[in-house]
Amino acid sequence: MRRSHDFLDEALITVRSGDGGRGCVSFRREKYEPKGGPDGGDGGEGGHVFMRATEGLNALTPFRFQRQFRAQNGQPGKGKSRTGRDGKNIIVEVPVGTTVYDDETGEALADLTRDGQEICLLKGGRGGKGNQHFATSTHQTPRMAQPGLPGAQKTLRLSLKHLADVGLIGLPNAGKSTLLSRLTTARPKIDSYPFTTLIPNLGAMTLDEDKILTLADIPGLIQGASEGKGLGHRFLKHVERTRLLLHVLDITYVPTQNILEDFMVVQQELERYSPVLAKRDQIVVINKIDLHAPEHRKIPPLKAALKKMGLQAYAVSALTGKGLEALEEALKNRFFPE
């Protein structure tokens, strides 16, 4: 069973580029030139630090165990004007969707949103010049060379925001995970108690051979999430990049006042987290119609209340599959209009 601590979407690491190699002090000592001129070579460049996005990772878990990354130093120069070998670069791989911040200044250094996207974060130190560069007509035997320049070091904060087309939101136990498992190939943990979902789950939804959508399901939101209650608020960043939100409502929910009470709880938490995200396009999914009973909310009044807010709603049973075809068609028309 995958546990919540296996998923890591924030990490702090330290990276350092390589030092430049020192220049060489050397003089030619050949058979017929016992007192030849200076021929000390330059030091090699220190290795650079690169960061590359890869689809081979879906969390920052590797950085739980390794937090220090260092490129190789440049090698010293040698006699006979030979330049030292450059230090090897280091490439730190992160999941697609990772934003890189300078932890000291808070500046965003990179937003890696494409597989294979790469950025040079730190350049290695320059190699020092050998003594051959310091010979003059009046100083023909220089016994000095430059030291290599030191590399640079930064502490970086990595923040992962999943890239998905559609984000599933709603109160705990609304049936988001079941819906995700029905619409996509994902197999999240599903049970009848709240907060079964402890980490964000991703799934690929195939509409046609060349039409695929990525859906992200986050842990349920509760009232007061913006004050740290529950689990979902921490993971809302994973639907920040989505183009559409599927807001899942439970038809068996019994409101105390407003028929849209559960909808407004989640909407208010979205607003507190990000007003921009709260204005994201939404489709409402009224779930669990297989459990519909007289004491529950009626579907027509609920749909009518949502329509007044300009929201499209679909009544489904994620458990039995009833109504899912219409929802799939709506998603297809939204993302792939003919």
C-alpha positions as CSV (number, residue, x, y, z in Angstrom):
1,M,0.0,0.0,0.0
2,R,1.3,3.4,-0.9
3,R,1.5,5.7,2.1
4,S,1.2,9.5,2.2
5,H,4.9,9.9,3.2
6,D,6.0,8.2,0.0
7,F,4.8,11.2,-2.0
8,L,7.0,14.3,-1.9
9,D,6.0,17.5,-3.7
10,E,8.4,19.9,-1.9
11,A,12.1,19.5,-1.5
12,L,15.2,21.5,-0.4
13,I,18.5,20.7,-2.1
14,T,22.0,22.2,-2.3
15,V,23.8,22.4,-5.7
16,R,27.4,23.4,-6.3
17,S,29.3,23.8,-9.6
18,G,32.8,22.7,-10.0
19,D,35.9,24.7,-9.2
20,G,38.2,25.7,-12.1
21,G,41.5,23.9,-12.3
22,R,44.7,25.8,-11.4
23,G,47.1,26.9,-14.2
24,C,50.5,25.2,-14.5
25,V,54.0,26.6,-14.0
26,S,56.2,24.8,-16.4
27,F,59.2,25.3,-18.7
28,R,60.3,23.5,-21.8
29,R,63.0,21.0,-21.1
30,E,63.8,19.5,-24.4
31,K,67.0,18.0,-25.7
32,Y,68.2,21.0,-27.5
33,E,66.3,23.6,-25.4
34,P,67.4,22.9,-21.8
35,K,66.3,26.4,-20.9
36,G,63.2,26.8,-23.1
37,G,60.4,29.3,-22.4
38,P,57.3,28.8,-20.2
39,D,54.8,26.2,-21.4
40,G,52.4,25.8,-18.5
41,G,48.9,25.0,-19.6
42,D,45.6,26.4,-18.4
43,G,43.3,24.7,-15.8
44,G,40.1,23.1,-17.0
45,E,36.7,24.6,-16.4
46,G,34.6,23.4,-13.5
47,G,31.5,21.4,-14.3
48,H,28.1,23.2,-14.6
49,V,24.9,22.3,-12.8
50,F,21.9,21.5,-15.0
51,M,18.3,20.6,-14.1
52,R,16.2,18.6,-16.5
53,A,12.5,17.7,-16.5
54,T,11.7,14.0,-17.1
55,E,8.4,12.1,-17.4
56,G,10.2,9.2,-15.7
57,L,9.5,10.8,-12.3
58,N,6.2,11.8,-10.8
59,A,7.3,13.0,-7.4
60,L,10.3,14.5,-5.7
61,T,10.8,11.4,-3.5
62,P,14.5,10.9,-4.7
63,F,15.4,14.1,-2.9
64,R,14.4,12.7,0.4
65,F,17.6,10.7,0.4
66,Q,20.0,12.8,-1.7
67,R,20.1,16.6,-1.1
68,Q,23.6,17.5,-2.1
69,F,24.7,17.7,-5.7
70,R,28.1,18.8,-6.9
71,A,29.7,19.0,-10.3
72,Q,33.2,17.9,-10.9
73,N,36.2,20.2,-10.5
74,G,38.4,21.1,-13.5
75,Q,41.8,19.5,-13.6
76,P,45.0,21.5,-13.3
77,G,46.9,22.5,-16.4
78,K,50.0,20.6,-17.4
79,G,53.4,21.2,-19.1
80,K,53.8,21.4,-22.8
81,S,50.9,23.8,-23.0
82,R,48.4,21.1,-22.2
83,T,45.0,22.3,-20.8
84,G,43.5,20.4,-17.9
85,R,40.4,18.4,-18.4
86,D,37.1,20.2,-17.8
87,G,35.0,18.9,-14.9
88,K,32.0,16.8,-15.7
89,N,28.7,18.6,-15.6
90,I,26.0,17.3,-13.3
91,I,22.3,16.9,-14.4
92,V,19.7,16.9,-11.7
93,E,16.5,15.2,-13.0
94,V,13.1,16.4,-11.6
95,P,9.5,15.6,-12.5
96,V,7.8,17.6,-15.3
97,G,5.9,20.4,-13.6
98,T,8.7,21.3,-11.1
99,T,9.3,25.0,-10.3
100,V,12.8,25.8,-9.0
101,Y,13.2,28.6,-6.5
102,D,16.3,30.2,-5.0
103,D,15.6,29.5,-1.3
104,E,17.5,32.6,-0.1
105,T,15.8,35.2,-2.3
106,G,12.5,33.4,-3.2
107,E,13.2,34.1,-6.9
108,A,11.7,31.6,-9.3
109,L,14.6,30.4,-11.4
110,A,12.8,27.9,-13.7
111,D,9.5,26.4,-14.4
112,L,10.1,23.0,-16.1
113,T,6.9,22.1,-17.9
114,R,8.1,19.9,-20.8
115,D,9.7,16.5,-20.9
116,G,13.4,17.1,-21.6
117,Q,13.3,20.8,-20.8
118,E,16.7,21.8,-19.4
119,I,18.3,24.8,-17.7
120,C,21.8,25.6,-16.6
121,L,21.5,26.8,-13.0
122,L,25.1,27.3,-12.1
123,K,28.2,27.6,-14.3
124,G,31.5,26.1,-13.2
125,G,34.5,28.2,-12.2
126,R,36.9,29.3,-14.9
127,G,40.2,27.5,-15.1
128,G,43.3,29.5,-14.2
129,K,45.9,30.5,-16.8
130,G,49.2,28.8,-17.0
131,N,52.5,30.7,-16.8
132,Q,52.9,30.8,-20.6
133,H,50.4,33.7,-20.6
134,F,52.6,35.8,-18.4
135,A,55.8,35.9,-20.4
136,T,57.0,39.3,-21.6
137,S,60.1,40.6,-23.3
138,T,61.4,41.7,-19.9
139,H,60.1,38.8,-17.9
140,Q,60.8,35.7,-19.9
141,T,60.6,33.1,-17.1
142,P,57.4,33.8,-15.1
143,R,57.0,31.5,-12.2
144,M,53.4,32.3,-11.6
145,A,50.0,31.0,-12.8
146,Q,46.4,31.7,-11.9
147,P,44.4,29.6,-9.5
148,G,41.1,28.4,-10.8
149,L,38.0,30.3,-9.9
150,P,35.7,28.6,-7.3
151,G,32.4,27.3,-8.4
152,A,29.1,28.7,-7.1
153,Q,26.6,27.2,-4.6
154,K,22.9,27.6,-4.2
155,T,20.2,26.2,-2.0
156,L,17.1,25.5,-4.1
157,R,13.5,24.9,-3.2
158,L,11.8,22.5,-5.6
159,S,8.0,22.6,-5.8
160,L,6.0,20.1,-7.9
161,K,2.8,21.1,-9.5
162,H,1.3,18.3,-11.6
163,L,0.4,19.1,-15.2
164,A,-3.1,18.0,-15.8
165,D,-5.9,19.0,-18.2
166,V,-8.7,18.4,-15.6
167,G,-8.7,18.6,-11.8
168,L,-11.2,16.8,-9.6
169,I,-12.3,18.7,-6.5
170,G,-14.9,18.2,-3.9
171,L,-15.6,17.3,-0.3
172,P,-14.1,14.1,1.2
173,N,-16.0,10.9,0.2
174,A,-17.8,12.6,-2.7
175,G,-16.5,9.8,-5.0
176,K,-13.7,11.5,-6.8
177,S,-11.3,8.5,-6.7
178,T,-14.1,6.2,-8.0
179,L,-14.8,8.7,-10.8
180,L,-11.1,8.9,-11.6
181,S,-10.8,5.1,-11.8
182,R,-13.9,5.0,-14.1
183,L,-12.7,7.7,-16.5
184,T,-9.0,6.8,-16.6
185,T,-6.5,4.0,-16.2
186,A,-5.6,5.1,-12.7
187,R,-6.3,2.8,-9.8
188,P,-6.4,4.9,-6.7
189,K,-7.2,3.5,-3.3
190,I,-11.0,3.6,-2.9
191,D,-13.0,3.1,0.3
192,S,-16.1,4.3,2.1
193,Y,-14.5,6.5,4.7
194,P,-13.4,10.2,4.3
195,F,-9.8,11.0,3.4
196,T,-9.1,7.7,1.7
197,T,-7.1,9.8,-0.8
198,L,-4.0,11.0,1.0
199,I,-2.0,12.1,-2.1
200,P,-2.8,13.5,-5.5
201,N,-3.6,10.8,-8.1
202,L,-3.1,11.2,-11.9
203,G,-4.9,9.3,-14.6
204,A,-4.9,9.3,-18.5
205,M,-8.4,9.4,-20.1
206,T,-8.4,8.2,-23.7
207,L,-11.3,9.7,-25.7
208,D,-10.0,8.7,-29.1
209,E,-6.8,7.1,-30.4
210,D,-5.1,10.5,-30.5
211,K,-7.2,12.4,-28.0
212,I,-6.0,11.9,-24.4
213,L,-6.7,14.0,-21.3
214,T,-4.9,13.9,-18.0
215,L,-7.0,14.1,-14.8
216,A,-5.7,14.9,-11.3
217,D,-7.6,13.9,-8.2
218,I,-6.6,15.7,-5.0
219,P,-7.6,14.9,-1.4
220,G,-11.0,16.2,-0.4
221,L,-11.4,19.8,0.9
222,I,-13.2,20.6,4.1
223,Q,-14.4,23.9,5.6
224,G,-11.3,25.5,7.2
225,A,-8.8,24.0,4.8
226,S,-7.2,27.4,4.3
227,E,-6.5,27.3,8.1
228,G,-4.8,24.0,7.8
229,K,-7.7,21.6,8.4
230,G,-7.9,18.4,6.5
231,L,-5.5,17.4,3.7
232,G,-6.7,19.0,0.4
233,H,-5.5,22.5,0.8
234,R,-1.8,21.5,0.7
235,F,-2.4,19.8,-2.6
236,L,-4.5,22.4,-4.4
237,K,-1.4,23.5,-6.3
238,H,-1.7,20.3,-8.3
239,V,-4.8,21.6,-10.0
240,E,-3.4,25.2,-10.5
241,R,-2.3,24.4,-14.0
242,T,-5.5,22.6,-15.1
243,R,-7.7,24.1,-17.7
244,L,-11.0,22.7,-16.3
245,L,-12.2,21.6,-12.8
246,L,-14.6,18.7,-12.3
247,H,-16.5,19.7,-9.1
248,V,-17.9,16.4,-7.7
249,L,-21.0,16.7,-5.5
250,D,-22.6,13.8,-3.5
251,I,-26.3,13.6,-4.1
252,T,-26.7,11.9,-0.7
253,Y,-25.3,15.0,1.1
254,V,-28.1,16.5,3.3
255,P,-27.7,20.3,3.4
256,T,-28.9,22.2,6.5
257,Q,-29.8,25.3,4.6
258,N,-28.8,25.9,1.0
259,I,-29.1,23.1,-1.5
260,L,-25.6,24.2,-2.8
261,E,-24.1,24.2,0.7
262,D,-21.4,21.6,-0.1
263,F,-20.6,23.3,-3.4
264,M,-20.1,26.6,-1.7
265,V,-17.8,25.2,1.0
266,V,-15.4,24.0,-1.6
267,Q,-15.8,27.2,-3.6
268,Q,-14.9,29.4,-0.7
269,E,-11.8,27.3,0.1
270,L,-10.7,27.7,-3.6
271,E,-11.2,31.4,-3.3
272,R,-9.1,31.6,-0.2
273,Y,-6.4,29.6,-1.8
274,S,-6.3,31.4,-5.1
275,P,-9.0,33.7,-6.6
276,V,-7.6,32.8,-10.0
277,L,-8.2,29.1,-9.5
278,A,-11.7,29.8,-8.1
279,K,-12.6,31.4,-11.5
280,R,-11.4,28.4,-13.5
281,D,-14.0,26.8,-15.8
282,Q,-15.9,24.1,-14.0
283,I,-18.3,21.3,-14.8
284,V,-20.3,19.9,-11.9
285,V,-20.6,16.1,-11.5
286,I,-23.6,15.1,-9.3
287,N,-22.4,11.7,-8.1
288,K,-23.9,8.6,-6.4
289,I,-27.2,8.7,-8.1
290,D,-27.3,4.9,-7.6
291,L,-27.9,5.7,-3.9
292,H,-30.5,8.4,-4.5
293,A,-33.3,8.2,-2.0
294,P,-36.4,10.4,-1.2
295,E,-34.6,12.0,1.8
296,H,-31.7,13.1,-0.3
297,R,-31.5,16.2,-2.5
298,K,-33.5,16.1,-5.7
299,I,-31.5,16.1,-8.9
300,P,-33.6,18.6,-10.9
301,P,-33.6,21.4,-8.2
302,L,-29.8,20.9,-7.8
303,K,-29.2,21.2,-11.5
304,A,-31.5,24.2,-11.7
305,A,-29.6,26.0,-8.9
306,L,-26.3,25.2,-10.6
307,K,-27.6,26.4,-14.0
308,K,-28.5,29.8,-12.4
309,M,-24.8,30.1,-11.6
310,G,-23.9,29.3,-15.2
311,L,-22.6,25.8,-14.5
312,Q,-23.2,22.7,-16.5
313,A,-24.1,19.7,-14.4
314,Y,-24.1,15.9,-15.1
315,A,-25.7,13.3,-12.8
316,V,-23.7,10.1,-12.7
317,S,-23.0,7.0,-10.8
318,A,-19.2,6.5,-10.8
319,L,-19.8,3.1,-9.2
320,T,-22.1,1.7,-11.8
321,G,-21.1,3.9,-14.8
322,K,-24.5,5.4,-15.3
323,G,-24.4,8.8,-16.9
324,L,-20.6,8.7,-17.6
325,E,-21.0,8.6,-21.4
326,A,-22.6,12.1,-21.4
327,L,-19.9,13.4,-19.2
328,E,-17.1,11.9,-21.4
329,E,-18.8,13.5,-24.4
330,A,-18.9,16.9,-22.7
331,L,-15.2,16.6,-21.9
332,K,-14.5,15.7,-25.5
333,N,-16.4,18.6,-26.9
334,R,-14.7,21.0,-24.4
335,F,-11.2,20.0,-25.2
336,F,-11.5,18.7,-28.8
337,P,-14.3,20.7,-30.5
338,E,-14.8,19.6,-34.1
